[in-house]
């Protein structure tokens, strides 16, 4: 759901995993349920002006504070942001009705926040999540500057392991959003995180060499008559058995 919906300044539709679009009031009710679950995960995706994922972070709860502490009856219990952007970035999720709430927020809203954030009753002003999102966005911009200086990917977030760390895995899934095959709409988080150049052939575990593929198109990628290249981070070119090339770019998140 867009951050503006949670703040009460927008009523655009939201998305419920495995279900599809839901109205803003329905999403708010589900967010309220998640706020009462200490195991629910709250995640923020910072987007560019074009709607593409720039950074991903999480808002972990304060340890030892029970849900609802210091809140008015019926108000959303906001999770508390840790200023360490890596805090809470580990697998897991809630066991209640809502396991994870993902909020999208445009980068320009971080640099020009409203003078008086409406927010839900009982929520912080400004929301702690804004600070966590700004920290993650700043870290992403520093990495992008390193890429420019290196004339390509500087591999600042690369891992020496085969399996990507949670932070990198979540970012690639948020960046790709769906399977990278032509017109496939399977969610990236539901598929495989594929090394474009196989790890055994020297391919890096890095955002420039990882992409979301559903199981069907992951298998297709390994067919000798098909070829897949990642010509830039998140930009994939498929070459068919007939020799025709098609390029896909990262999907965009709803504003």
HUHUTA-V236240 format. One record per residue. N is the residue number from 1. RES is the residue in three letters. PHI is phi as a letter, one per 40 degrees, with the letter a starting at -180 (999 if undefined). Layout:
N&RES&PHI / N&RES&PHI
//
This chain:
1&UNK&999 / 2&UNK&c / 3&UNK&d / 4&UNK&c / 5&UNK&c / 6&UNK&c / 7&UNK&c / 8&UNK&g / 9&UNK&b / 10&UNK&a / 11&UNK&b / 12&UNK&c / 13&UNK&c / 14&UNK&b / 15&UNK&b / 16&UNK&b / 17&UNK&d / 18&UNK&g / 19&UNK&b / 20&UNK&h / 21&UNK&c / 22&UNK&b / 23&UNK&c / 24&UNK&d / 25&UNK&c / 26&UNK&c / 27&UNK&c / 28&UNK&c / 29&UNK&c / 30&UNK&c / 31&UNK&c / 32&UNK&c / 33&UNK&c / 34&UNK&c / 35&UNK&c / 36&UNK&c / 37&UNK&b / 38&UNK&c / 39&UNK&c / 40&UNK&c / 41&UNK&c / 42&UNK&b / 43&UNK&b / 44&UNK&b / 45&UNK&b / 46&UNK&c / 47&UNK&b / 48&UNK&c / 49&UNK&c / 50&UNK&c / 51&UNK&g / 52&UNK&c / 53&UNK&c / 54&UNK&b / 55&UNK&a / 56&UNK&b / 57&UNK&a / 58&UNK&b / 59&UNK&b / 60&UNK&c / 61&UNK&c / 62&UNK&c / 63&UNK&c / 64&UNK&g / 65&UNK&c / 66&UNK&c / 67&UNK&d / 68&UNK&g / 69&UNK&c / 70&UNK&g / 71&UNK&b / 72&UNK&c / 73&UNK&d / 74&UNK&g / 75&UNK&c / 76&UNK&c / 77&UNK&c / 78&UNK&c / 79&UNK&c / 80&UNK&c / 81&UNK&c / 82&UNK&c / 83&UNK&c / 84&UNK&c / 85&UNK&c / 86&UNK&c / 87&UNK&c / 88&UNK&g / 89&UNK&c / 90&UNK&a / 91&UNK&c / 92&UNK&i / 93&UNK&i / 94&UNK&c / 95&UNK&b / 96&UNK&c / 97&UNK&c / 98&UNK&b / 99&UNK&c / 100&UNK&a / 101&UNK&b / 102&UNK&b / 103&UNK&b / 104&UNK&b / 105&UNK&a / 106&UNK&c / 107&UNK&c / 108&UNK&c / 109&UNK&c / 110&UNK&c / 111&UNK&c / 112&UNK&b / 113&UNK&c / 114&UNK&d / 115&UNK&c / 116&UNK&b / 117&UNK&c / 118&UNK&c / 119&UNK&f / 120&UNK&c / 121&UNK&d / 122&UNK&g / 123&UNK&c / 124&UNK&c / 125&UNK&b / 126&UNK&c / 127&UNK&d / 128&UNK&d / 129&UNK&c / 130&UNK&c / 131&UNK&c / 132&UNK&c / 133&UNK&c / 134&UNK&c / 135&UNK&c / 136&UNK&c / 137&UNK&c / 138&UNK&c / 139&UNK&c / 140&UNK&c / 141&UNK&c / 142&UNK&c / 143&UNK&c / 144&UNK&c / 145&UNK&c / 146&UNK&c / 147&UNK&c / 148&UNK&c / 149&UNK&c / 150&UNK&c / 151&UNK&g / 152&UNK&i / 153&UNK&c / 154&UNK&c / 155&UNK&f / 156&UNK&c / 157&UNK&b / 158&UNK&c / 159&UNK&b / 160&UNK&c / 161&UNK&c / 162&UNK&c / 163&UNK&c / 164&UNK&c / 165&UNK&c / 166&UNK&d / 167&UNK&c / 168&UNK&c / 169&UNK&c / 170&UNK&c / 171&UNK&c / 172&UNK&c / 173&UNK&c / 174&UNK&c / 175&UNK&c / 176&UNK&c / 177&UNK&g / 178&UNK&b / 179&UNK&d / 180&UNK&c / 181&UNK&c / 182&UNK&d / 183&UNK&g / 184&UNK&c / 185&UNK&b / 186&UNK&c / 187&UNK&d / 188&UNK&c / 189&UNK&c / 190&UNK&c / 191&UNK&c / 192&UNK&b / 193&UNK&c / 194&UNK&c / 195&UNK&c / 196&UNK&d / 197&UNK&c / 198&UNK&d / 199&UNK&d / 200&UNK&c / 201&UNK&c / 202&UNK&g / 203&UNK&c / 204&UNK&c / 205&UNK&c / 206&UNK&a / 207&UNK&d / 208&UNK&c / 209&UNK&b / 210&UNK&b / 211&UNK&a / 212&UNK&c / 213&UNK&b / 214&UNK&c / 215&UNK&d / 216&UNK&c / 217&UNK&c / 218&UNK&c / 219&UNK&c / 220&UNK&c / 221&UNK&d / 222&UNK&c / 223&UNK&c / 224&UNK&c / 225&UNK&c / 226&UNK&b / 227&UNK&b / 228&UNK&b / 229&UNK&b / 230&UNK&b / 231&UNK&c / 232&UNK&a / 233&UNK&d / 234&UNK&g / 235&UNK&b / 236&UNK&b / 237&UNK&b / 238&UNK&c / 239&UNK&b / 240&UNK&c / 241&UNK&d / 242&UNK&c / 243&UNK&g / 244&UNK&c / 245&UNK&b / 246&UNK&b / 247&UNK&b / 248&UNK&b / 249&UNK&b / 250&UNK&d / 251&UNK&c / 252&UNK&b / 253&UNK&c / 254&UNK&c / 255&UNK&c
//
